[in-house]
């Protein structure tokens, strides 16, 4: 039976080569425009208007390169130096090429025979990340799709290791109600994961924050004292989402060891500081954690999503999903078939996401990543200096990484929350800059994450001037 012409044309190598060259040229041109600060930092359209503009277009004939170039130009331009919003980087262009190759070979990761190159590369990247954080010999883990799934995976491993009963086989009601101590600023994925695990509202016992938005050991002690469930773990933050604060890990690790509690560190954002000789001391104590989540799609400048779930004792990597799938995995202890990564993660047909990190380390070296982190930090300090020096701006707290919270405080304005919320809305609708906001105990603050290493100090000056201008409208 002959292959139909349309199918053969869709898979034609010559067509792929021609379209690939045209697409890379178009993306390179778009990259140059963004870096030149052309176009909006937020291509804002009202949601209903945007939906209507794209509705029905899937049924129309199109040109692949033109359509993809249009999609790129219509997206939030993370490469634009005036995007200072979320904790998502402009990915290194080389890593985007690596992801394209990963998509091209389309190898799953559940079993080694389906990913004969991807599996050993992932294990190599995991080993590098463990060493970079200072985790001991015998550590290990897996890559998964995002910090939310990573936190769930680590907390499932914690439950299996410390619950005192087999919750995987018997369910969450096979033993007494359990809980963990979490920071009041913990990422929402922690509470969501605990609810998915069947622990309900009481599964997360919040510890209060100090003046630097950190969860201290004394705050954990106070939370333990009022706990009405059996607490089996502590969840600390290394670079919280709200403010970028780092909990004092050495003292929390001491407490966890004394109380025989599992210590999980959500370092989704802050883990990247480990590649910087000048910033890695903020992660002191992380090597004592039982589990760590670290997003490479944040400070390591990878395309989303690439999240590492790391364990001080690699054997715990098999506890999160202790089940048998005979068509995939051998009927032996999971560590005996350590090469089948599907035993460590919820995902089965898992994207070969380690390739981006591996090729970046080979193409650029760890030193470039450290330079980027140092520049992000220097730019954040420069913005903080400008905010502190301005009579009409207020700094929420001294930034510890590349996240900064501040607000406009002009004379005569009494409702600062309403003023700054309205100002943030004007920023998005205007589109010249892109920033976000966050609710802190003292009120609503504007929030910027300086992810783009091509930002210049002139952009910081322009940001404050732009905010003043919008505030006068």
N, C-alpha and C positions, 0 to 999 in steps of 0.2 A: 504494500500500500504506500503510495507516494506521499511525501510530506506536502501539505497544501502550500501554495506559494505565499500566502499571507503569513503563515507561521515561519516559513524559512526566511522571509524578509525581516520579520521582527527579531530574529536571532542572527542576522547577517553581520559578521565581523567588520566588514568594510563600512557598513552603516553606523555601527557602534563607534568605530574610529572617527568618522567624520563628525558625528553628533557630539562625541566626547571633546574633540578639539574645539568645536564651536562653543560648547557650554563652558569649558574652562576659560576661554577667551572672554566670554560674556561675564563670568563671575569675577575674573581678574579686573575687568573694567569697572564693575560695580564696587569691588573692594577699593579701588583707587578713588572712586567718587566719595565713598563713605569716609575714607581716611582724610580726604580733603575737606570734610565737614559739609559736603553738599547734601542737600535734601534734609528732611525732617529727622529728628532723633526719635520721634514717635509718629508713625504714619497713621494718626488717629482717625477713625471713622466711628460713628455711633454704631453699636452692635447690630441693630436692625438694618441699618443701611449697608453695613459690610456683608451681612448675611444675604441680603437681596442682590448685592452686586455679584456674588459668586454663585448664587442659586441657579441651577440648571446648566451651568457651564460644562458639567461633566458629560453632557450628551452632545456637545458640539465638537466638530472636528478642530484639531489644534496642531500647532507646531511644537514639538518637544522642547527645543532649545528656547524658543520665544516664551513658551508657557512657564518654564522653570525660571528663566530670567525675570519674568513678570512676578512670579511668586516671591523670588528673593527680594526684588525691589519693593514689594508690598509688605514685607515682614519687618519686625522691629530690628533695626540695624545695630547689632551688638558691636560691630566693628567701628561704628561712629563714635568718635572720642567724646561726644556730649551725651552719651548714654551712661548714666551713673545711677543705676536703679537696683536691679536684682542681682543675686549672687550667681549669675550665669555669665561665663566669659565669652569674649570673641575667641573662638577656638583657634589654636595654631593652624594655619592653612595646611601644613603638612599632615596634621592629625585628621583633618577633613578628608584628605586624599586617602589616608589609611582606612578611614571608615568606609569610603567608597569601595575599596578593595574587599573589605570584610563583607559588605553587602553583596558584592559580585560573586564571591565564592559561596556565601550563604551556608556556611557550616554551622550546624547546631553544636551544643556543648554538653549535652547530658552524658554521652559516652565518648570515650577517647577515640574510638574508631570513626566517629562522625566528625571529629575535629582533630585530625592527626597532627596538625601544626598549631591550631588554636589552643588546644588543651595545654601542651607543654609551655607555650608562650604565656598563658594565663598563670600557670604555676610559677613561672619565672618572675612575672610582674608581682604576684602576691608575695613571693620571697623578698623582692626588692622593697616593697612597701613595709613589710614586717621589719626588715633590717633598718630602714630609714626611720621608723618610729622607735627603734631600740628594743623591740620585742625579742624574747630569748629564743635560743635554739629549741625547736619543737613547736614553734608557732606556725600558723597557717590560716587559710581561709578560702574565700571565693569572691568573685565579682558578680554583682547583680545590678538590676536596673533601678537605681535610685536610692536615696537615703531612707525613704519611707519603707521600702521593701527591705532595705538593709537593717533598719532598726527592728522591724518585725522578726527578721531571721535571727538576729542576735538575742532578742528577748525570748524567742522560742527555745533557743539553745540554753539560755539561762534557766528557763522553767524546767526543762528536762534534766538539767544538772543539779538544781537546788530545790526543787519542789518537795522532794521526799516521797513522791508517788509518781506513777507513770501517767502523766497527763496526756501524752500522745495517744496511748492505747485506751485509757480509761476515761478521758475527758476531763474538763476543768473542774467537774464536781466530784472527782474521785478522791479528793482530799480537801483540806480546809481552804477557805478563801485566802488568796495571796495578794501581795502588793509590792510595789517598789517605791523608793523615795526618788522624786524627780525635782528638778529646779522649777521654780515658778515661771521661768522663761523657757522651759523645755519646748522643743519643736512639737507642733501639734501631732506629728506622726507618732510620737511616743504614746500619747493618750489614745490615738486611733488604733495603734497596734495592740494595746492592752484590751481594748474593747473587742477587737477581732479575736483575741485569745479567750474571750468570755469572762474577763475580770470586771467588766462594768465600770461605773463611775468611781468606785472605791479602789480600783487597781493602782491609781497614781496618787500618792500622798505628796503634796507639794511642800517643799522647803522654801522658806523665805530668802530673799536676796539681800545682800549687803549694799552699801552705797555705790559700789562699782558693778552692780548687777551680777554678782557672783553668788553661787551657792557654797557656803563654807561648811566645814565639818561640824561646827557648833549648830548650824541651822539643820543639818541632817540629824544630829542628835535630838534636837527639839522635835523634829518631825517623827522620829522613831518613838519618842516618848508619848506622843498622842495617837500612834497607830492603833487601829482596832482590828487589824488583820496580821497574819504572819508575813513579815517583810523578808524577802529573799534577795533583794538587790538594790543597788543605787545606780541611777542614771545621771552622769555628770556631763557637762557641756565643755567643749573646747572650741570656742568661736560660736557663741549662740547666734541664732538667726536675728533676733530683735536688735541686739547692740554689738555683737561680736565679742562678748565677754568670755573670759577663760576662767572656769572654776579652778580653785587651788587643788590640783590633783594629788600632790603628795600627801596632804593631810586627809583628804577623802579616802585615798588608798589605805592609809594607816587605819582609819576607822573601819573600812570594809574588811580588812584583814582581821582586825580585833573582833568584829561581830560575825565573821565568817559569811559575809554577804558578797554576792557577785557584783563586780564593778564593771558597768558598761559605760563607755565614753562615746558620746555623739560628737565626733570630730569631723562631721561631714564637710564643714567649711574650714575649720582651723587646722585640720590635719596637714594641709599643704604647707604650713609654716615649717614643717620638718625639713624641707629642702633648702631652707635659708639659714646659713650659719649665724645670721644676726637676729633671727626671730624664733628659732627652734626651742629656745629655753622656755618659752611660754607653754610648751607641751611637756615640761618636766613632770614625771610621774605617770605619763600615759603608758609607759612600758609595763606598768604594774596592773593594768586593766585586764580583766578576763576577756572582754570583747571590745572592739573599736569599729566604728563605721567611719569611712573616709571617702569622700566624693572626689574622684579625679576630674569630674566635670565642673569643678570650682577653681581652686587656685592652681591646679595642674594644667588648666587651659585645654581640657579635652572636650569634644562634643558630648552633649548629654545623650544617654546616661551611662556613667561608668562609676559604680560604687563598690568599694572593697568592704567586706565584712571579715575582720581579722580576729583571731583568737590567740591568746597567749599559749594555750594548749590546743594544738590542731585537732585533737580527738573530739573536742566539743563541736567542731564543724559538722559532725554527723548526727548530733543530737537533735538539731532543729527539725529535721524531717526523717525521723527514724521509721522508715517503712520499707516494704519490699515490692519491687516491680520486676518480676522475673524475666519479662521480655527485654528489660534494659540492663538490670544489674544482676551480678552473680549472687547466688544464695549463700553468701559468706558474710563475715563481719565487714561493714563498709570500708574500714581502713585497710582491709586486704585488697580492695579494688579502688585505691585512692585516686586513680586516674579518671574515674567516672564522676565528673563534677556534679551531675544531676542529683547525687546523694546529699549535696551540701546546700541546695538552693531550691526555692519554690519553682523556678523556671526549668523547663525541659529543653525546648528549642531556643536556647539562650544565644543571643547575639555574641559574636566573637569580639567582645569589647576590649580585650587586653591588647589587641593589635595596635590601637592608637597610642597607648602608653608606651609599649615596647618600641615602636618605630620612632617615637619622639625622643626617647632616651638614646637611641642609636644615632638619630639624625642630628640632634642638638645637644645632647648631654644633660645631665642633671643640673649643671651649672647655669644653663639658660633659665631653667625653671626657678632657681634661686634668685637670679637677677630680676625676673618678673615679679616675684613675691616682694623683693626689696623695693622695687619701684612702686608697686601698688601701695606699700606701707608708707613710703616717702611722700607720695601724692596725698594720702589721707592725712598725714601730719601737716602737710602744707595747707590743706583745706581747713583743718582744725585751727591752725594758726590764724587764718584769715577770719574765721568765724569768731574766734576769741577776741580778736582785735577790733571787731566791728561793734559799734554802739547799738546797732539795730538787729543783731543776731545773737542767739544764745546757744551754747554748746551743752548738750544733755549730760555728757560725761566724756572723759578722755578716751579716745578710741584705742583699742588694743590691737586691732588688725587693720583691715581695709574697709571696715564698716563704720560710718559716722552718723550720729543723730544730732540734729540741730533744728532750730526754728527761728522764724522771722519774728522779731519783737519790736515793732515800730512804736514810737511815742503815741500815747492816746488810745491804743488798742487794749481793751480789757479782756475780751474773750479770745485768748490766744489760740485755743483749740479750733474754734470756728474759723478764725483768720487763716490758720495754717492749713486746715482742711480745704478751704476754698482756694488757697494759693496752690496747693498741690493739684487740684482739679484744673486750674488754669494752665499749669505747666504742661499737663498731658494734652489738653485741647490745643494749646499753642504749638507744641511739637518741637520747639527749638532745643530743649533739653528734655531728659527723661530722668525723673527721680521718683521715689515712692515715699511712704510714710509709715509710722508705727505708733501704737498707743503704749506709752510708758506710764508708770505710776504718777508722774508729774504732769501728764497730759499728752497731747498729740504732738509728735515731732516729725519733721521731714527726715528722710533717711536716704543716704547714698552709699552705694558699694562701688568702690573704684576698682573695677576689674580690668579695664582696658589699659595696658601699659603704654599706649601711644597718646594718652591724655597729656596735655601740657599745662603748665601753671597758668597760662593765659586762659585756658578753659575754666579754671576755677574762679578766676576773677570775673569772667563773663557770666558764670553761673550766678554769683551773688548779685551782680548788676541786673541780670535778667529777672531774678526773683523780686528785687526792689521795683523794677519797672512794672511787672505784672501785679504787684501788690497795690500799685497806684491806680489801676484800672477801675 
